[in-house]
Amino acid sequence: MERDLRGLCHPVPVLRLQSPGRRPARHARSAPAGTAVIVRPAKIEDIQALAAIAERSYRAAFADILEEDVLASRSVSYFEERFAAAWERMLVALSGQTPLGFLLMTDGHIDMLFMDPDAGGQGGGALLLQRAETLGAKSLECFRDNHGARRFYERHGWRVEREYEREFAGCSRSFVLYEKS
């Protein structure tokens, strides 16, 4: 049974403070220090922005894992089509009105968690993961060689349940299943 996340979440603001002695982020899409990052259910009008984030993030995260033709096939239009059927199961992290990333969940399994590569370090990924956990997220899968994602999940208390091979984009790939109780 799929859960419609729209009625289950309320935006939770988080104040991002600038550390003393740390220079402000210079990312094109990052928000100034002190800007609240919130998580809310996705809206249908978010699809285009989230698809663009997915495409950029996919390329950044999987450039050393997947072949170029696979990366190229995951275009903005590919993600728009996928999200059109799934937006009610998505959460969005925003700074002001700017989407920073998103999470897609089905029946307690996190299908995707992507942050805009230019929006790192603002806490949006942690907030998305935390919100998904409160909504019953118990499992997620990631590429075995996606070391950055693995460190992130493990830092947030997720534990490896098993490693395995499965078909993805026409080839056998190595994956890790994470669980959290």
Backbone torsions as a table, in degrees:
resi	resn	phi	psi	omega
1	MET	NA	124.0	178.6
2	GLU	-82.4	143.9	179.2
3	ARG	-103.2	132.5	173.7
4	ASP	-84.3	114.1	-173.4
5	LEU	-82.5	-8.3	-174.6
6	ARG	-59.2	-41.3	-175.7
7	GLY	-89.2	-2.6	-173.7
8	LEU	-99.0	-11.3	-172.7
9	CYS	-122.9	145.8	172.1
10	HIS	-125.2	139.4	-179.9
11	PRO	-56.3	136.1	177.7
12	VAL	-120.1	112.2	-179.8
13	PRO	-76.4	145.0	174.9
14	VAL	-130.8	124.9	-179.2
15	LEU	-82.9	125.6	179.3
16	ARG	-95.5	115.8	-178.5
17	LEU	-100.4	144.9	177.3
18	GLN	-83.3	127.3	178.0
19	SER	-68.2	142.2	177.9
20	PRO	-60.4	136.5	177.9
21	GLY	79.6	-1.5	-179.6
22	ARG	-99.3	134.7	178.3
23	ARG	-74.6	146.5	178.2
24	PRO	-63.2	149.3	177.0
25	ALA	-62.7	145.8	-179.2
26	ARG	-115.4	21.1	-179.7
27	HIS	-71.8	144.1	-177.6
28	ALA	-58.9	-34.8	-175.0
29	ARG	-105.9	4.2	-177.9
30	SER	-80.7	152.6	-178.1
31	ALA	-94.0	156.1	177.4
32	PRO	-65.5	155.8	177.4
33	ALA	-55.2	142.7	179.9
34	GLY	91.4	-7.0	178.2
35	THR	-79.1	132.1	-179.8
36	ALA	-74.7	136.0	171.0
37	VAL	-101.4	127.5	178.9
38	ILE	-121.0	159.6	173.1
39	VAL	-120.1	132.4	177.4
40	ARG	-143.4	163.2	173.9
41	PRO	-62.6	146.4	177.9
42	ALA	-67.6	154.3	173.4
43	LYS	-117.6	155.1	-179.0
44	ILE	-57.1	-32.5	179.9
45	GLU	-73.3	-6.4	176.2
46	ASP	-82.0	-15.7	-169.2
47	ILE	-53.1	-47.8	-176.2
48	GLN	-61.9	-46.5	180.0
49	ALA	-65.1	-40.2	-179.8
50	LEU	-68.9	-35.7	176.8
51	ALA	-64.7	-38.9	177.7
52	ALA	-65.8	-40.8	176.1
53	ILE	-62.7	-44.7	-179.5
54	ALA	-59.1	-45.2	-179.1
55	GLU	-62.5	-46.9	179.8
56	ARG	-64.6	-44.5	-177.8
57	SER	-66.7	-40.7	179.4
58	TYR	-57.8	-48.2	179.4
59	ARG	-62.5	-44.3	-178.1
60	ALA	-66.7	-43.1	-174.8
61	ALA	-77.4	-32.8	-170.5
62	PHE	-113.4	12.4	-178.4
63	ALA	-58.0	-33.7	-179.6
64	ASP	-95.4	1.8	-176.2
65	ILE	-111.5	-40.9	-175.3
66	LEU	-111.1	155.1	178.2
67	GLU	-71.3	156.5	-178.0
68	GLU	-58.4	-39.0	-179.0
69	ASP	-65.8	-33.4	176.8
70	VAL	-69.7	-45.1	178.0
71	LEU	-59.7	-43.4	-179.3
72	ALA	-64.8	-30.6	-179.5
73	SER	-72.0	-19.4	179.3
74	ARG	-92.2	69.0	-177.0
75	SER	-86.2	172.6	175.8
76	VAL	-57.1	-44.3	-179.0
77	SER	-65.4	-34.6	175.4
78	TYR	-58.6	-49.3	-178.4
79	PHE	-70.4	-36.2	176.9
80	GLU	-58.3	-44.0	179.6
81	GLU	-63.6	-43.6	179.7
82	ARG	-65.4	-43.4	-176.6
83	PHE	-72.7	-25.8	177.9
84	ALA	-59.3	-29.9	179.6
85	ALA	-95.5	-2.9	-172.3
86	ALA	-131.0	0.4	-171.7
87	TRP	-58.3	-26.9	-179.6
88	GLU	-72.6	-10.0	177.6
89	ARG	-109.8	19.2	-176.6
90	MET	-114.2	147.2	172.0
91	LEU	-115.8	149.7	-178.4
92	VAL	-125.3	135.3	170.4
93	ALA	-97.6	129.4	-178.3
94	LEU	-129.9	151.1	168.6
95	SER	-119.4	110.3	-169.5
96	GLY	64.9	-124.5	177.2
97	GLN	-100.6	4.5	-174.5
98	THR	-94.0	117.8	175.5
99	PRO	-66.4	132.1	177.9
100	LEU	-102.2	-27.4	-177.5
101	GLY	179.7	-177.4	-176.9
102	PHE	-155.3	165.8	175.9
103	LEU	-136.6	138.7	176.4
104	LEU	-119.4	128.5	-176.0
105	MET	-133.1	139.6	176.5
106	THR	-132.1	121.5	174.1
107	ASP	48.0	48.2	177.1
108	GLY	79.5	3.5	178.0
109	HIS	-112.4	127.1	176.9
110	ILE	-80.1	112.5	-179.0
111	ASP	-80.7	-38.0	-178.7
112	MET	-149.7	142.6	167.7
113	LEU	-141.7	108.0	-178.9
114	PHE	-127.3	135.6	173.3
115	MET	-113.7	145.4	175.0
116	ASP	-58.1	130.8	-179.5
117	PRO	-57.5	-25.0	179.1
118	ASP	-87.0	1.5	-174.7
119	ALA	-116.6	21.1	-178.3
120	GLY	-66.9	154.8	174.1
121	GLY	80.0	8.1	-179.7
122	GLN	-98.2	-4.8	177.9
123	GLY	89.7	0.4	-178.6
124	GLY	-63.0	-40.5	179.3
125	GLY	-63.3	-43.5	178.6
126	ALA	-63.9	-40.0	178.7
127	LEU	-65.5	-41.4	177.5
128	LEU	-61.4	-45.7	-179.3
129	LEU	-63.4	-44.0	178.8
130	GLN	-60.5	-44.8	179.8
131	ARG	-64.2	-42.0	178.5
132	ALA	-60.7	-39.2	178.4
133	GLU	-63.0	-40.4	179.0
134	THR	-67.4	-22.0	178.5
135	LEU	-93.7	7.6	174.2
136	GLY	102.2	13.8	177.6
137	ALA	-62.8	128.0	-178.9
138	LYS	-124.1	-17.7	-176.6
139	SER	-148.2	158.7	173.7
140	LEU	-158.5	160.6	-178.4
141	GLU	-127.2	141.9	172.0
142	CYS	-145.1	161.4	176.6
143	PHE	-60.5	138.4	179.9
144	ARG	-55.9	-36.8	-175.8
145	ASP	-91.4	10.7	176.0
146	ASN	-88.3	75.4	-170.7
147	HIS	-64.3	-36.0	178.3
148	GLY	-62.9	-46.0	178.4
149	ALA	-64.5	-40.7	-179.0
150	ARG	-62.7	-43.2	177.1
151	ARG	-61.1	-42.4	179.4
152	PHE	-59.3	-50.9	-178.1
153	TYR	-63.3	-43.3	-179.1
154	GLU	-66.5	-36.7	176.4
155	ARG	-61.9	-27.4	-179.4
156	HIS	-98.9	19.6	171.0
157	GLY	87.8	6.8	176.9
158	TRP	-81.3	142.0	-176.8
159	ARG	-121.5	143.2	178.4
160	VAL	-66.6	124.0	174.3
161	GLU	-89.2	-45.0	178.1
162	ARG	-167.0	159.5	172.1
163	GLU	-110.2	146.4	-176.8
164	TYR	-161.2	168.6	175.6
165	GLU	-109.2	142.8	171.5
166	ARG	-154.6	163.2	-179.9
167	GLU	-74.1	135.3	174.6
168	PHE	-149.6	123.2	179.1
169	ALA	53.5	42.6	172.9
170	GLY	83.6	2.3	179.7
171	CYS	-135.1	155.9	173.8
172	SER	-76.6	129.3	-178.0
173	ARG	-128.0	155.5	178.7
174	SER	-92.8	129.5	-179.0
175	PHE	-127.8	164.6	174.1
176	VAL	-128.2	132.5	174.1
177	LEU	-98.6	124.9	176.3
178	TYR	-105.5	146.8	174.9
179	GLU	-134.6	156.0	175.2
180	LYS	-140.8	131.0	-178.9
181	SER	-103.0	NA	NA
